[in-house]
């Protein structure tokens, strides 16, 4: 039996990308694609040859059916993607950015099917998922609802108890939280259950109160992480762990088309590198390379490479 290499949970969303520049309220044509931080990581890992089990809920609607078909084509294990008959699939709008700027986005995910996940969606303790080598979580899931947060923590504790690796990307979404204090408390608690923590520099400053990458890394190492990778954007990444601390330079990009999804591509690179047995510096270099490739494509997943392209 083929057991999954990686388990992740999250909200898969339909993505409507503007086909022309301008404000979202003025755009007349959109192109359909897919979105969702954990989904992007899952697709990235699957394209690199890893078996990925995805935990989520989709509405019984056209968006949900489109997402399920996309995930099936990407080779994801969908046994734990439930169909919710009562709540809709979330979606988002994304503007067309120019000159490498972050595009404007609008989310429509309140009361979505995925936001109603709970510990009831947790795979059986004696099922195939217990054999996975790594669990990947992001800070978006616990922001969606109390039930999603309980599920994320339960999965993390189960994985740690079983001796599996846990990776965590804070992926801050402040608008989803009742307060900044609540966000910081919950996400740092979840990070304390992770072996690999991957904050962005601005995220790390907000979550830890420390300003430089090494200080941010030390914050999480002091709380139980074994490896920390602080994303520095075009400059690359700062790595910290048993192999030492240091900068891994970024990969130059001639033209940035769309920055959304770059961090997820980076996470897929780091996770795949760790699972391939690479030193953390080399795993971060792979993350830099994949992130640099992703920003040259408009969609969140379109730039994620196959193993041959990597």
Helices and strands as residue ranges (DSSP letters): E 6-9, E 13-21, E 30-35, H 37-47, E 52-59, H 62-73, E 77-84, E 91-96, E 105-108, G 114-116, G 119-121, G 128-131, E 134-138, H 141-144, H 146-161, E 165-169, G 174-176, H 180-191, E 196-197, H 201-208, H 213-222, E 227-231, G 233-235, E 236-241, E 244-249, H 262-275, H 280-294
